[in-house]
Every structure is written in C-alpha cells, then in structure tokens.
Amino acid sequence: MLKHVREVECVIYEQDSGQSERVECELPDDTCRAALKRLRDLSDGKFAWIRLTDPEEGQLVQLAEELSLHPLAVEDALHGRQRPKRERFGDVLAVALKPLRYVEEDTAVKTGDIMIFVGPRSVLTVSHGTIDPCAEAARRLDADPQMLRSGTWAVLHAVLDVAVDAYSDAARRVRATLDRLEDDVFSTSRVDHTQAIYSLKREAREFRDAVQPLVPVLHGLVDGPSEVDAQSKIAPYIRDVADHVHRTDIEVRTLDELLDSVLGAQQARVGTWQNDDMRRISAWAAIFAIPTMVAGVYGMNFEHMPELGWTYGYPLAVALMTLASLTLYRAFRRNGWL
C-alpha cells in the first residue's frame, strides 16, 4: 500500500501515560500495510505522528487518502515553498511554516519548508530540505510526556516551539554579524563593505519573509475565533510561542532598518573618500601648476625675454617655483587637503 520513501517515521503516543511506540515504516510493503492498519485501529487515548521527508507524489497521495486529507492540502505539501499560513480542511488543521538557520561562515539564512496536518487522532508532518525541526520536537516530547495529554496539539506546539527557538537564535547571530559590520564600516580602514552589507540585507529579507507571515498565523490559533480552546492546557503554550515569534519579528524588522542605516553610512563614507581623493588630486595639480606655468613661459625660447642674460636668472626662477610650491603645499596641508 505504501512504497518505500526517502524517510518515513511513525510514532504512536499514549496521552495519559506519555508512552510512545515507534512503528517500522521503511520495511517491505507487508510491514507498511501492517503499520497503516495500526493507525486505523488506534484505540481511545492514543494518537499517531507520521513524519515524511521529501516524499514522492505517489507516496504522499496514498498516505493522504489513508488520513483523509484534502487534495489542495496535499498539493501544497508536495511542492513545498509555501508562505506561512493556516487552513482548515474539515476536522484537519493545516499549518505551513519555514524553518531556518543562520550560517555565519556563509553569512546566509538557510530555509526549509514544512507542512503540519493536525487531525483528531493523527499528525502528519511533511518536510522539504535539510532543516527539519521534527527530530528535536520529538525529543522534547519524549522529555516532557505531560505535554502529550493535549493530544495532537502537543505535536503542533513542539514543532512550532523548535522552529521559533531557531528563529530567535538566528536573529541573535544576524545581530552579531551586523555589529561586526558596523565596527568595520566606522573603522579607520578604507575598505568598501557595500557588498557584504547588501548580502546580509538580502538574507535579512528572506528571514523576514519566513517570520512575518507566521505572526498572524500563531495569534490566530489562540486569539479571536481561535483554533485552540482558550481553556485547554495547550493554549498558554501556543500563546507563549506566538509571543516569541512576535518579538523575533520586531527584531528582524529592526535589523532590516539598521542594515539600511549601515548601508547609507557606508555609501556616505565612500562618497567622503572620493571627495578626499578629488581634493588631494586638485591640491597636487595646483602645486604643480605654478612650476609648469613658469617653466612654460621660459621654455618658449623667445630671444628678448627678461633675465635671460642674467647670471642668477635660472636659480631665481627655480627658487620662485620651489617657494610657490612649498607655500601651496603648507596651505593645503594646514586645511586638511593633503
């Protein structure tokens, strides 16, 4: 019924005791059919979490039919690259988000895609890429089995919590990179950091595209006509995650604005360097203009010119050129042009 996939994991949780049972899903088809039969025969007080990574179309469609998922939701999960959102398909809630991490060595924000389908008795997560919060979320659930009393919502909270924690860590790392860039921009060295600033700004925009749309998604889970019962035990935890992603969104907006300011400061410094260079060139041109003029006049080789027959005419002309040049040099030096 279910063919071999690149990576499939299935865990059955017991809500009251917090015990978990891992079901083998990557063995031959007979075993997979037995595992799916276990999912259909779940007793009260138990739910299943199925995790797929980069599934093929046929595999996801077969599993979606087993879990009664909407075809539009399956299409979104198959292709990935979805903007963070939440949609309700009958008794199944679909949540899309973009997990990420910041790689300081490359000054790059690496993102992935994950769709979470939360039903009454099962949770299906479909991940694309190498950034997958599900493994860490499963570890946290195993470490805190009390959370499992909230059923499938506990899995949604765990995945969101891990993803949002990664957002906070990435924001801290981007801030550290920005601080170093600020120090470099305002240092005495004449190095143009425009490319590095623009590159970081581009990554900050990608960061913002992942975080900003998630803010209303999470607030919509617990505020207003919410998906989560305000009186349930999981509601405060979902609200806490929503507050964290809201703070991260503000931090990312601030980073984007600071990058604009640093980029403007770098461009202003480049303009100042160019002005300094032009002043130096103009000053040296003025210094050499007087000797050039004097030498040009006496180089015209006219027969009747003043001082041509005078013994001290040549030394006087050289002294005049030197004195004029030194005078201009000192004047420009005093005014900061040299």
Secondary structure as UniProt FT lines:
FT   STRAND          8..14
FT   TURN            15..17
FT   STRAND          20..23
FT   HELIX           29..40
FT   TURN            44..45
FT   STRAND          46..53
FT   HELIX           57..67
FT   HELIX           71..79
FT   STRAND          85..89
FT   TURN            90..91
FT   STRAND          92..97
FT   STRAND          100..103
FT   TURN            104..107
FT   STRAND          108..111
FT   STRAND          113..118
FT   STRAND          122..128
FT   HELIX           134..143
FT   HELIX           145..150
FT   HELIX           152..185
FT   HELIX           194..211
FT   TURN            212..213
FT   HELIX           214..222
FT   TURN            230..231
FT   TURN            233..234
FT   HELIX           235..298
FT   TURN            306..309
FT   TURN            311..312
FT   HELIX           313..334
FT   TURN            335..336
//
